[in-house]
Amino acid sequence: MWKESVDYFTIEVLGLSGRTNDTINFFIYDTVKILFLLVAVIFIVSYLRTFFNTEYVRAYLQNRSEFVG
């Protein structure tokens, strides 16, 4: 999905070829992939946090050791 878009961008839009294309392609592809995963993790964690009440978690962790929370 991302690879084809990055290939099109580096080859057709930027007009690169050879090692320069491989280098820029790798950098853009990995940057897009990392940013997408970061946004996905932030969204999932934010969504899951809506289900937990802060007072309930504090009360649960209050009598636990520091290793647990």
PLY file of the C-alpha trace (Angstrom):
ply
format ascii 1.0
element vertex 69
property float x
property float y
property float z
element edge 68
property int vertex1
property int vertex2
end_header
0.00 0.00 0.00
2.61 2.55 1.07
5.40 1.11 -1.08
3.63 1.75 -4.39
2.86 5.34 -3.42
6.44 6.03 -2.38
7.78 4.32 -5.52
5.55 6.49 -7.69
6.59 9.63 -5.82
10.34 9.00 -6.02
10.42 7.71 -9.60
7.71 9.69 -11.39
7.42 12.92 -9.40
11.03 13.42 -8.30
12.51 11.66 -11.35
15.17 9.80 -9.38
16.92 6.59 -10.39
19.68 4.32 -9.16
21.11 4.51 -5.68
19.70 7.98 -5.05
16.21 6.64 -5.69
16.81 3.69 -3.37
18.09 5.95 -0.60
15.29 8.52 -0.79
12.71 5.76 -1.28
13.89 3.93 1.85
13.90 7.13 3.92
10.42 8.26 2.83
8.93 4.75 3.10
10.25 4.17 6.62
9.27 7.67 7.76
5.70 7.21 6.53
5.51 3.73 8.06
6.81 4.89 11.46
4.48 7.91 11.55
1.50 5.73 10.63
2.31 3.23 13.39
2.82 6.05 15.89
-0.55 7.60 15.04
-2.23 4.18 15.26
-0.73 3.45 18.69
-1.66 6.90 20.01
-5.22 6.49 18.73
-5.61 3.00 20.25
-4.19 4.05 23.63
-6.37 7.17 23.70
-9.43 5.10 22.86
-8.64 2.52 25.56
-8.09 5.23 28.17
-11.70 6.34 27.81
-12.82 3.05 29.39
-10.79 3.43 32.59
-11.88 5.65 35.45
-8.95 7.48 37.08
-10.24 7.05 40.62
-10.76 3.33 40.10
-7.21 2.86 38.86
-5.79 4.90 41.77
-7.76 2.83 44.27
-6.62 -0.38 42.60
-2.94 0.61 42.63
-2.93 2.18 46.09
-2.38 -1.06 48.00
-0.07 -2.64 45.42
3.71 -2.70 45.36
5.65 -0.29 43.16
6.48 -3.14 40.80
2.82 -3.44 39.77
2.15 0.22 39.12
0 1
1 2
2 3
3 4
4 5
5 6
6 7
7 8
8 9
9 10
10 11
11 12
12 13
13 14
14 15
15 16
16 17
17 18
18 19
19 20
20 21
21 22
22 23
23 24
24 25
25 26
26 27
27 28
28 29
29 30
30 31
31 32
32 33
33 34
34 35
35 36
36 37
37 38
38 39
39 40
40 41
41 42
42 43
43 44
44 45
45 46
46 47
47 48
48 49
49 50
50 51
51 52
52 53
53 54
54 55
55 56
56 57
57 58
58 59
59 60
60 61
61 62
62 63
63 64
64 65
65 66
66 67
67 68
